[in-house]
């Protein structure tokens, strides 16, 4: 990579760390460190929430998904605005008025310490692990692209994040998120402009070509429990997933607990409701533009350069044969695409889809050969956009893109580390070990916990690299517990609910999700949240009818 | 629910409907 690109990356990292150091002034006590003294404006909280959700997986994985699978993934987010509105009128005012530090602390006030500790523990387990995968996703890609050891890539992402999160607390995290969001959106828009300018045919004709492969099909109205990306799984399963994530996951709850008032907390959530679907559609559309770019110019046989080199070295004859077939197929597809763009005859588009199928068939053979030669998963969706940026975009773009990938990764990791530390200190250290600890002791414990979680996440990242499809992995970790924890919060809103009902309901909900996951693995993970939440509410409520109701109390 | 929250809700609803209509138009124009 050119030195100018590296300068951009270094400047970005320096700004984030220096800003983190400046924010240490606001972290004199525990409320300042964990909740920024509840003084953040709604727009900063809103941008922080959005930046947290856009991880590096979103930036490199979702664009890759757009390039290979098209726009239908956007249906996954259809439930988000509904969830945000529901949360704005239910959980947000409850939690904000309760003046709690963690969402789980509220459950002790409503039910008992068991439910609080179990839900907090589940959060720590699932988020601790997923934090590792959030670092691993870009780490693996950077490692393969630049040929560095994975450990250096993990440290490049993890170390600056740990430094500013430990020193600056939630205030540094939130303000860094605001800047990171600007970097991310700026980089995305710049890539769109360059890709559109590089098309050799008018955009309208190019999109018609992409549309013939089904990549611009957004809506799928079929109802299927096994298909993840349909309108109905997005609306129903997606709403429950987003309710669970934004309503009960400490990494999100902590953002709006830091807002100045209930109204500002609500407004910050509604900012995500406004922009999430358009932003995800833009990211997927970039993927479609990348597909078009590689339709009109030579595409790599394997996007992962490490696998490409290994296959070339271990199976030179097979590689040469595949490469020659691939070059011929690409050339035929390029011509077919230009013909289809120039002509409105249906035969031209049909010819293009056939040539595109030939290219994909040779690619599949190459991916299978690479999997055999390397002994690893050869799925290379996450490498498509980084290869394009490094190989084809003008000077400076690679630096901006790498800064955006780091920004996306860091904003997500920082929120996780901060919330993991808050839950560890408030729900366990202070609750069970040092109930009379002073503010300074808790502040120091918070900083130590943040650093320890950072080390843990980096270690997990080194092993998570072999886990396969990273987007699915990140989503799956949460899905096992999310729905059930949401069910407990829903029970908390029902007056008749008892502590025993909530605790037993929670255990039953998780057991039900585990039973579905192992007994019917074909059921899409989006439905786990619906199943978990419904089972907890039904079992918890029925049990509450035969046990004394628990009245909310102060701790 | 404050009137400010209600009007924000309305704006959210409008933007989502517009986004969905645009996505629908994109699909109908370019997908056979």
Contacts between the chains, C-beta under 8 A, distances in Angstrom:
chain1	res1	chain2	res2	distance
A	71	B	23	7.4
A	71	B	26	7.7
A	71	B	27	7.8
A	74	B	23	7.0
A	81	B	12	5.8
A	81	B	13	7.8
A	81	B	16	4.9
A	84	B	12	7.5
A	85	B	9	6.0
A	85	B	12	6.8
A	88	B	5	6.9
A	88	B	9	7.8
A	89	B	1	6.3
A	207	B	26	8.0
A	207	B	29	7.8
A	207	B	30	4.9
A	208	B	30	5.5
A	210	B	30	7.0
A	211	B	29	7.6
A	211	B	30	3.0
A	211	B	31	4.7
A	211	B	32	7.3
A	212	B	32	6.8
A	214	B	31	6.7
A	216	B	26	5.8
A	216	B	27	5.8
A	216	B	30	4.5
A	216	B	31	5.3
A	217	B	27	5.8
A	217	B	31	5.0
A	218	B	23	4.5
A	218	B	24	7.2
A	218	B	26	6.7
A	218	B	27	4.8
A	219	B	23	7.4
A	219	B	24	6.7
A	219	B	27	6.2
A	263	B	2	6.5
A	263	B	4	6.8
A	263	B	5	6.7
A	266	B	5	6.0
A	266	B	8	7.8
A	267	B	8	6.6
A	270	B	8	5.4
A	270	B	9	7.5
A	270	B	12	5.6
A	273	B	12	4.8
A	273	B	16	7.5
A	274	B	11	7.5
A	274	B	12	5.9
A	274	B	15	5.5
A	277	B	16	6.5
A	277	B	19	5.0
A	277	B	20	7.7
A	278	B	15	7.7
A	278	B	19	5.2
A	281	B	19	7.1
A	281	B	23	6.2
A	349	B	32	7.6
